[in-house]
Amino acid sequence: MKVFKFFPVLLLFLVASCSAVRVYSDFDKNIDFSQYKTYAFHKRGIDKVQISELDKKRILRAIETEMTKKGMTKSDNPDLLINFQTKEREQLNVDQFNAGWGYGWGWGWNPYFWGGRTYVTSSTEGTLYIDLIDAKKKELIWEGEGVGDLTENRKEKENQINEFVAKILAQYPPSAATK
């Protein structure tokens, strides 16, 4: 009977460990984050981001959704300014499969058979950085980063952006245990 009670916990652990987005955050430990109630986007910073306007809108909507869930409101006179940046890089994965048997070489290599194959695949890894800036002091107080594989499929891209933003902002505000 104990096995059945343990199984849901194990399943939850396995699902959580297979997450496609890895997140990191850093913050100023001397800041009282409970003082921040309103936000606005740092337009000049976001205008410099070199991605499509549609992807910018997707990221902005996802950030608004997450900040609203945290009880924060958008304002013309904000406590926080939110900026984001993106980066992407192409990754090549090379897998080699050699079949055959050769004397002295063991399984997997054979000088007499040309059966080996090399497979090359590529993927794009993207990084999303979200910066929270104290609007009055003009100082960075918190930054989050999400890293994961990107897709070109429009429907998947929307879900992927939402996942990146949700996982990054799940670390804001920092808990008392992390300070």
N, C-alpha and C positions, 0 to 999 in steps of 0.2 A: 504494500500500500504506500510505503514511503517513496517508492520509485515513481508512482503516479503524481505525487505532490512535487517531486523534484523536476519532472519532465517539463512543465511549463516554464520554469525558471531557466532550464538548460536551453529550451527553444528560444526564449527571449534573448539569451546571451548570444546564441548563434546568429540570430537575425541582426542584432545590434552590431556584431563584429564584422558583418559583411557590408557595412555601409560604404557607399561609393564616394562619399565626400569626407575628407580628413580636415578637421578644423583646429585652429590655434588662436589664442588671444593673448593680449598683453595690456596692461593698464597701469595708471599712476596709483600706487597704493595709498597715497595721501589724500585722495579725493573722496568726498562723501557723495556717492552717486545718487542718493535719495533726493538731492536738491534739484535734479534735472527732471522737468515735467513736460517741456515743449521742445520741438525740433523744427528745423528747416533744412533744405538741401543746400549744399555749397555749390551754387550754380557755376561759378568760374572754374572750380576744380572738376566738376562733372562734365562740363563742356569740353575739356581737354582729353577725356577718355576716348580712345580710338577704337570704338566698336560701333555697330549699326545703331541708328536712332531707335529702332524697334527693340533691340536688346537693352538699350538704356532705359526705355520705358518699362520693360519687363522687370528690370532690377529695381527701379524706383517704386513700382507698384508693390513688389515683394517686400521691400524695406518698409513702406507705409503700412502694409498689412501687419508685419511683425511688431512695429512700434506701437500700433494701435492695440494689439494684443497685450502689450506691456503697460497700457494705460496712458501712453504719451500722446500728445496732440500736436498737430502741425500748427505753426504760428508764424506771423510776420515779425515777431519780436522773440526769437527762440532762446532757450537755454543752451541748446546743442546745435551745432552744424554737422550735417552728415555728408561725408564725401566717400566716393568709392573709386577704385582703380581695378583694372584687369590686366592679366598677362596670360599668354598662351605659348605653348611650345609643342613642337612635333616630336613624338617618340617613336623610334623604330624598335621593333622586337624581332630578333633573329632566332629561329629555332632550326636545329640541324638534326636530321634523322638519317643515320647510316645503317643499312641492313646488310647482313652477310656474316660470314665467318672466315677468318683468315688465320693460318697457323702462326702462333706467336703473338698475335695481336688481340685475341679474344673476341667476344661478341661485339658487334657494332662497327667493325672496321675491316675492310677487305680490299687489298690492293688489286684483286682480280675481278671484282665486280664493281661496276660503276653505278650501283643502286642508291647511293646516298642522295638525299634531297635537302635543300635549304629552303626554309619558308620565311619570308619577310612580311611582316604586317606593320601597319602604322596606326597611331592614334594621336589625338590631340588632347593634351592635358592643360586645363585652365586653372587659373588662380584668381579669386575675387578677394579684394581687400576692402574692408569697410572701416572707415576712420570716423570717430566721434570727437568733435572739437568743442571745447568750452567757448561759447559764442562771445562772452565778455572778455575773457583773457586771451582769446585766440591761441589756445594751447591744446595740443593733442592730449586727450585723457584716456582713450581706449581705442584699441585697434583689433580687428578680427580678420582672420584669413581662412579661406576655404579652398581646398585643392581637390580636383577630381577630373575624370575624363569628360570630354565634351561631346555633344552630338549636334548634327546638323538638322535633324528632324524637328520641325517647328513645334509639334505637340509635346515631344519629349523635352525640347529645349525649355519650354515654359515650366514644366514640372521640375526640370533640373535646376533652373534659376531659383525657383521657389525653395527647393531643398537646400541649395547652397546658402541662401540668405537666412532661412529658418535655423539651420544648424549653426551658422556663425553667430547670429543674434541671440541664440539660446544661451550663449555665454555672457550676455549683458543683461543686467548689471552683474558685476562679479559678486560672488557670494562672500560672506564674511570668512568662510573657511579658506578661500583662496587668497585673501589679503594678507 
